[in-house]
């Protein structure tokens, strides 16, 4: 059993977040992991339909213990977008008193 901790009490670099987002996307069985890059478009380059994108977003939410609202999720078109959003949420959580 693997225990994964993602604590927002410590700052995590954007590069670390991006690496984890890419690693998660490469494991997603609905796309060719060899095509996953920082800027590969989920729909155009990786051929994910809307349901597949929802499943990937849900996996990201679980991996990083964040909630991504639908209006934000619709704007996440590549791994870099997802990592940027997660880093922003993490930074906001660190700044809360």
N, C-alpha and C positions, 0 to 999 in steps of 0.2 A: 504494500500500500504506500502510495506516495502522498506526502502532505505538502501542500503548496500554500505559502503565506505571501500575501501581497498587502503589505501594511502601508497605509498612506501617511503614517507618522514619520516615515523617513523618505526623503526625496529620492526619487529614482530618475535616472537620466532618460532623456527622450530616446536615445539610442538603444537602451535596454528594453524600453517599452516596444520600440519598433521591431527589435529582434524577436521578442516574444509574440508580437502580432503576426509577423511573417512565419514564424515556426508553427503557430496555431493554424494559419491559413494553409500551409503546406500539408498539414495532417488532414485537412478537410477532404473527405473522399469524393466530393462532387466536382473536383477540379484537378488538373494536372499540376502537381506540386512543383515540377521543374519550371513552370511558367510563372510562378508566384515571385514577384519582385516588389520593391517598395512602391513603385508607381503603376504596376499592372492594374488596369481597370477591371473591377470585379465582373462587370457585365460584358464589356467589349472584348477584353483580352482573355479573361478566365471563364467566360461563357456561363456565368451564374444567372439564373432567372431570379425573379423577385422572392420566391419562397426560399431558394438557396441562400440569398443574401440575408434574409431574416434569420435563418438558422445559423449563419456565420456570425451575425451580430449577437445572437443569443449566446453563442459559444464565447465570444469576446467578453460579454457581460459576466458570464460565469467565471472565466479565467481571471479577470481583473476586479471582480466584485464591484462592478459599477452598473448603473442603470443608464441606458442610452435611449432617450425619448425618440419616438418615431420620426419626428421632424428633423432631428439631428442625424438619425440613422440613415435617412434618405439621402443625406448629403455626403455620406462616407462612401466614396467610390473606389478607394484603393487602400492598401495597408498603411501608407503614410498618413492619410486622412484619419483613419481609425486610431493610429498611434498618437497623432497630434491631439485628438479629442480626449483620449484617455489621459494623456499627460496633463492637459488643462484641468480635467476633473480632479486628478491626483493633486495638482498644485493648489487648487482651491481648497481641497480637504486639508492639506498641510497648513494652509494659512488660517484656517478657522481656529478661534481661541479655545 
